[in-house]
Amino acid sequence: MRIAVFETEEREAPVFERFKADHDLRLIREPLQVGNTNEFSDVEIVSTFIYSKLDRSVLERLPALKMIATRSTGFDHIDTAYCAERRILVCNVPTYGENTVAEHVFALLLALSHRLIEAVERVRMGPFSPEGLRGFDLEGKTLGVVGTGNIGRHVIRIASGFGMQVIAFDIAPDDAFAAAHSFAYVDLDELLSRSDVITLHVPATPETRHLLSADAFAQMKDGVVVINTARGDVIETRALIQALTSGKVAAAGLDVLPDEPLIREEAELICSIYCDRHDLRNLVADHILMRMRNVIITPHSAFNTNEAVARIVETTVENIEAFIDGEPQNIVAGAV
């Protein structure tokens, strides 16, 4: 098989190199995109992370492609409808670090509640004084968890250790899990109106796009804290900025933004093709968020621990091996 692995980091290479003995393997540091598809028109299997946008314009330039092994749980960066047309199999990593991402949720929340970024900057640059850095306790606060899949459930377990009161919303409530962990499922409107802290754990789908919109923010308590480690499009960025400016949202901790690939490769802004396809107001909004004092943004790194990355790569290699052996696993789109 001809295999191309994109967005490859040095630590991943040794695991993928097990394919070298029997297959044509290429490891590429850059994302797969329209500009470099001619070099890979013969590949049968590609593996990417989320910064390779595998839309029709890219996939139609890969006529030999049979399988995509994304090194992520989410697959919204892949045109799955086109893959179904072409019978290109798409496999993901369904679980690799529910504890990892959940821990990052509380890293963001604690950094906000204890004003850690400002405090560190104060010590480095200014007077050694806690004045103006008063935060808030987590104990006794109501945490609203939107989505109780693997990550959301781990967040709930951690929240109980902080003495937080948990309410949750999910389209498929698990009453047994709720009873075992002493929290209640409520509808989304009630969660928005009751929560002191709201954390998002839903996939990027047409139904979840802008789940937190201007209308949703209007239902929230004044001074709510919002955490998002899911996908950037789940929050309407401009509505979040307005809510932060007005004080409706006291602070936000974000590991994801709607236009992450563009932020990484801002040179593309000068490309007229890109400008025709994206609303540049969203990019401006992303940059405004990055400069707000009551917002902490991390670069989609909630997954990024030694243990979680190792699990991602191992599962991806297993997905490719299973496909080659004719017994594909972790299929999310396409057909055998």
C-alpha positions as CSV (number, residue, x, y, z in Angstrom):
1,M,0.0,0.0,0.0
2,R,1.1,3.6,-0.6
3,I,0.6,5.4,2.7
4,A,1.1,9.1,3.4
5,V,1.0,10.5,6.9
6,F,0.6,14.3,7.1
7,E,1.2,16.8,10.0
8,T,3.7,14.3,11.3
9,E,5.6,15.2,14.5
10,E,9.0,13.7,15.3
11,R,7.6,11.7,18.2
12,E,5.1,10.0,15.9
13,A,7.5,8.9,13.2
14,P,8.9,5.7,14.9
15,V,5.4,4.3,15.4
16,F,4.4,4.8,11.7
17,E,7.7,3.5,10.5
18,R,6.6,-0.1,11.2
19,F,4.9,0.2,7.8
20,K,8.2,0.7,5.9
21,A,9.0,-3.0,5.6
22,D,6.0,-3.9,3.5
23,H,4.6,-0.6,2.2
24,D,5.5,2.7,0.5
25,L,5.4,5.1,3.5
26,R,5.8,8.9,3.3
27,L,5.9,11.1,6.4
28,I,5.1,14.7,5.8
29,R,5.2,17.6,8.3
30,E,2.8,19.8,6.4
31,P,-1.0,19.5,6.2
32,L,-2.5,17.9,3.1
33,Q,-4.0,20.7,1.0
34,V,-4.9,21.6,-2.6
35,G,-1.4,23.0,-3.2
36,N,0.5,19.7,-2.6
37,T,-2.0,17.1,-3.8
38,N,-0.1,16.6,-7.1
39,E,2.7,15.0,-5.1
40,F,0.4,12.4,-3.6
41,S,-2.0,11.5,-6.4
42,D,-1.0,7.9,-6.1
43,V,-1.6,7.4,-2.4
44,E,-4.1,4.8,-1.2
45,I,-4.1,5.6,2.5
46,V,-3.7,9.0,4.2
47,S,-3.5,9.9,7.8
48,T,-4.0,13.5,9.0
49,F,-4.7,15.6,12.0
50,I,-7.4,18.3,12.0
51,Y,-5.5,21.0,10.1
52,S,-5.7,19.1,6.8
53,K,-9.1,20.2,5.4
54,L,-10.1,17.2,3.4
55,D,-12.9,18.7,1.3
56,R,-13.9,17.8,-2.2
57,S,-11.3,20.1,-3.8
58,V,-8.6,18.1,-2.1
59,L,-10.1,14.6,-2.3
60,E,-10.9,14.6,-6.0
61,R,-7.2,15.1,-6.7
62,L,-6.4,11.8,-5.0
63,P,-7.9,9.3,-7.4
64,A,-6.2,6.3,-5.8
65,L,-7.4,7.1,-2.2
66,K,-9.1,4.2,-0.4
67,M,-8.8,5.1,3.3
68,I,-8.5,8.2,5.5
69,A,-7.2,7.5,9.1
70,T,-7.8,10.8,11.0
71,R,-5.7,11.1,14.2
72,S,-8.6,12.6,16.0
73,T,-12.0,11.8,17.4
74,G,-13.8,14.5,15.5
75,F,-14.0,14.3,11.7
76,D,-15.7,17.5,10.7
77,H,-12.6,18.4,8.7
78,I,-13.4,15.6,6.2
79,D,-16.1,15.7,3.5
80,T,-17.7,12.5,4.6
81,A,-20.5,12.8,1.9
82,Y,-17.9,12.8,-0.8
83,C,-16.1,9.9,0.8
84,A,-19.3,7.9,0.7
85,E,-19.7,8.7,-3.0
86,R,-16.1,7.6,-3.7
87,R,-16.3,4.6,-1.2
88,I,-13.4,6.0,0.7
89,L,-13.3,4.6,4.2
90,V,-12.9,7.1,7.1
91,C,-11.7,5.8,10.5
92,N,-11.1,7.8,13.6
93,V,-9.7,7.5,17.1
94,P,-12.9,7.2,19.1
95,T,-11.3,7.6,22.5
96,Y,-7.8,8.4,23.6
97,G,-7.9,10.8,26.5
98,E,-11.2,11.6,28.1
99,N,-9.2,12.2,31.3
100,T,-6.7,14.3,29.4
101,V,-9.2,16.8,28.0
102,A,-11.2,16.8,31.2
103,E,-8.1,17.8,33.2
104,H,-7.5,20.6,30.7
105,V,-11.0,21.9,31.4
106,F,-10.1,22.3,35.0
107,A,-6.7,23.8,34.1
108,L,-8.6,26.5,32.2
109,L,-11.2,26.9,34.9
110,L,-8.7,27.1,37.8
111,A,-6.5,29.6,35.8
112,L,-9.6,31.8,35.5
113,S,-11.0,31.3,39.0
114,H,-7.6,32.1,40.6
115,R,-6.5,34.7,38.0
116,L,-3.3,32.7,37.5
117,I,-2.2,34.3,34.2
118,E,-2.5,37.8,35.6
119,A,-0.8,36.8,38.8
120,V,2.2,35.3,37.1
121,E,2.5,38.3,34.9
122,R,2.2,40.6,38.0
123,V,5.1,38.8,39.7
124,R,7.3,38.9,36.7
125,M,6.6,42.5,35.6
126,G,5.1,44.4,38.5
127,P,4.7,44.7,42.2
128,F,4.5,41.5,44.3
129,S,0.9,42.1,45.5
130,P,-2.4,40.3,45.3
131,E,-4.4,43.5,44.9
132,G,-6.9,43.4,42.1
133,L,-6.5,39.6,41.6
134,R,-9.4,38.3,43.7
135,G,-10.9,35.2,42.2
136,F,-13.7,32.8,43.2
137,D,-14.2,29.3,44.7
138,L,-15.3,26.4,42.7
139,E,-16.9,24.7,45.7
140,G,-20.6,25.2,45.8
141,K,-20.8,26.5,42.2
142,T,-23.2,25.0,39.7
143,L,-21.4,23.4,36.7
144,G,-23.4,22.9,33.6
145,V,-22.0,20.1,31.4
146,V,-23.3,20.1,27.8
147,G,-22.7,16.6,26.5
148,T,-22.0,13.6,28.7
149,G,-19.9,11.4,26.5
150,N,-16.6,10.1,27.6
151,I,-15.1,13.5,28.2
152,G,-18.2,15.0,29.8
153,R,-18.5,12.1,32.2
154,H,-14.9,12.5,33.3
155,V,-15.5,16.2,33.9
156,I,-18.4,15.3,36.1
157,R,-16.3,13.0,38.2
158,I,-13.6,15.6,38.7
159,A,-16.2,18.3,39.5
160,S,-17.5,16.2,42.4
161,G,-14.0,16.4,43.9
162,F,-14.2,20.1,43.9
163,G,-17.6,20.1,45.6
164,M,-19.4,21.5,42.6
165,Q,-23.1,21.0,42.0
166,V,-23.5,19.4,38.5
167,I,-26.4,19.6,36.0
168,A,-26.1,18.3,32.5
169,F,-27.7,18.3,29.1
170,D,-27.5,15.5,26.6
171,I,-29.7,14.3,23.7
172,A,-29.4,10.8,25.1
173,P,-29.4,11.1,29.0
174,D,-27.9,8.2,31.0
175,D,-30.1,8.2,34.1
176,A,-28.1,5.3,35.7
177,F,-24.8,7.3,35.4
178,A,-26.6,10.4,36.8
179,A,-27.8,8.5,39.8
180,A,-24.4,7.0,40.4
181,H,-22.7,10.4,40.3
182,S,-25.4,12.5,42.0
183,F,-26.2,14.9,39.2
184,A,-29.4,15.8,37.3
185,Y,-30.1,16.0,33.6
186,V,-32.1,19.2,32.6
187,D,-33.0,20.7,29.3
188,L,-30.6,23.1,27.7
189,D,-32.5,26.2,28.6
190,E,-32.5,25.3,32.3
191,L,-28.8,24.5,32.2
192,L,-28.1,27.9,30.6
193,S,-30.1,29.8,33.2
194,R,-28.8,27.9,36.3
195,S,-25.1,27.4,35.7
196,D,-22.3,29.4,37.2
197,V,-19.9,27.6,34.8
198,I,-20.8,26.0,31.5
199,T,-18.5,23.5,29.8
200,L,-19.0,22.1,26.3
201,H,-18.4,18.5,25.2
202,V,-20.3,18.0,21.9
203,P,-19.1,17.2,18.4
204,A,-19.2,19.7,15.5
205,T,-22.4,19.0,13.6
206,P,-25.0,21.2,11.9
207,E,-27.1,20.9,15.0
208,T,-24.4,22.1,17.4
209,R,-23.1,24.9,15.2
210,H,-23.5,28.1,17.3
211,L,-25.2,26.2,20.1
212,L,-24.1,29.2,22.2
213,S,-25.5,32.1,20.3
214,A,-26.6,35.6,21.3
215,D,-30.0,34.1,22.4
216,A,-28.2,31.4,24.5
217,F,-26.0,34.0,26.2
218,A,-29.0,36.1,27.0
219,Q,-30.5,33.2,29.0
220,M,-27.4,32.8,31.2
221,K,-26.6,34.3,34.6
222,D,-24.7,37.5,34.7
223,G,-21.1,36.6,35.4
224,V,-21.1,33.1,34.0
225,V,-17.9,31.4,33.0
226,V,-17.7,29.5,29.7
227,I,-15.2,26.7,28.9
228,N,-14.9,25.2,25.4
229,T,-12.6,22.3,24.6
230,A,-14.9,20.8,22.0
231,R,-15.0,22.6,18.6
232,G,-14.8,26.3,17.9
233,D,-18.0,26.5,15.8
234,V,-20.1,25.4,18.8
235,I,-19.8,29.0,20.0
236,E,-20.8,32.0,17.9
237,T,-17.6,34.0,18.4
238,R,-19.0,37.5,17.9
239,A,-21.8,36.8,20.3
240,L,-19.3,35.6,22.9
241,I,-17.3,38.8,22.5
242,Q,-20.4,40.9,23.1
243,A,-21.3,38.8,26.2
244,L,-17.7,39.2,27.6
245,T,-17.8,43.0,26.9
246,S,-21.1,43.5,28.6
247,G,-20.2,41.3,31.6
248,K,-22.8,38.7,30.9
249,V,-19.9,36.3,30.6
250,A,-17.3,37.1,33.3
251,A,-14.5,34.9,31.7
252,A,-13.9,32.3,29.1
253,G,-11.4,29.4,28.7
254,L,-11.1,28.2,25.2
255,D,-9.0,25.5,23.6
256,V,-10.7,25.8,20.2
257,L,-11.5,28.6,17.8
258,P,-13.6,28.5,14.6
259,D,-10.7,29.4,12.2
260,E,-7.7,27.6,13.8
261,P,-6.1,26.5,10.5
262,L,-6.1,30.1,9.3
263,I,-4.6,31.4,12.5
264,R,-1.8,28.9,12.0
265,E,-1.3,29.9,8.4
266,E,-2.3,33.6,8.2
267,A,-0.4,34.1,5.0
268,E,-3.4,32.5,3.3
269,L,-5.3,35.7,4.0
270,I,-3.7,37.3,0.9
271,C,-5.1,34.4,-1.2
272,S,-8.3,35.5,-3.0
273,I,-9.5,31.9,-3.1
274,Y,-9.4,31.7,0.6
275,C,-11.0,35.1,1.1
276,D,-13.9,34.0,-1.1
277,R,-14.6,31.0,1.0
278,H,-14.4,32.4,4.6
279,D,-16.0,35.1,6.5
280,L,-13.0,37.2,7.6
281,R,-15.1,38.8,10.3
282,N,-14.7,35.5,12.2
283,L,-10.9,35.7,12.0
284,V,-11.0,39.3,13.4
285,A,-13.3,38.1,16.2
286,D,-10.8,35.3,17.0
287,H,-8.0,37.8,17.3
288,I,-10.1,40.1,19.5
289,L,-10.7,37.1,21.9
290,M,-7.0,36.4,22.1
291,R,-6.4,39.9,23.4
292,M,-9.1,40.1,26.0
293,R,-7.9,40.1,29.6
294,N,-10.8,37.9,30.8
295,V,-10.2,35.2,28.2
296,I,-7.6,32.3,28.2
297,I,-7.0,30.6,24.9
298,T,-4.8,27.5,24.4
299,P,-3.9,26.3,20.9
300,H,-6.1,23.2,20.7
301,S,-3.8,21.5,23.1
302,A,-6.2,19.8,25.5
303,F,-5.3,16.4,24.1
304,N,-1.5,17.1,24.1
305,T,0.0,14.8,26.8
306,N,2.6,12.1,26.3
307,E,0.0,9.4,27.2
308,A,-2.8,10.7,25.0
309,V,-0.7,11.3,22.0
310,A,0.8,7.8,22.3
311,R,-2.8,6.4,22.4
312,I,-3.8,8.4,19.3
313,V,-0.9,7.2,17.2
314,E,-1.2,3.6,18.3
315,T,-4.9,3.5,17.5
316,T,-4.3,5.2,14.1
317,V,-1.7,2.6,13.2
318,E,-4.1,-0.2,14.3
319,N,-6.8,1.3,12.1
320,I,-4.5,1.3,9.1
321,E,-3.4,-2.3,9.8
322,A,-7.0,-3.4,10.2
323,F,-7.9,-1.9,6.9
324,I,-5.0,-3.5,5.1
325,D,-6.0,-6.9,6.6
326,G,-9.5,-6.4,5.3
327,E,-11.1,-6.0,8.7
328,P,-11.5,-2.2,9.2
329,Q,-12.4,-0.8,12.6
330,N,-13.5,2.5,14.0
331,I,-15.4,3.4,10.8
332,V,-17.2,6.7,10.8
333,A,-17.9,7.2,7.1
334,G,-17.5,5.6,3.7
335,A,-17.9,2.0,2.8
336,V,-15.7,-1.1,2.5
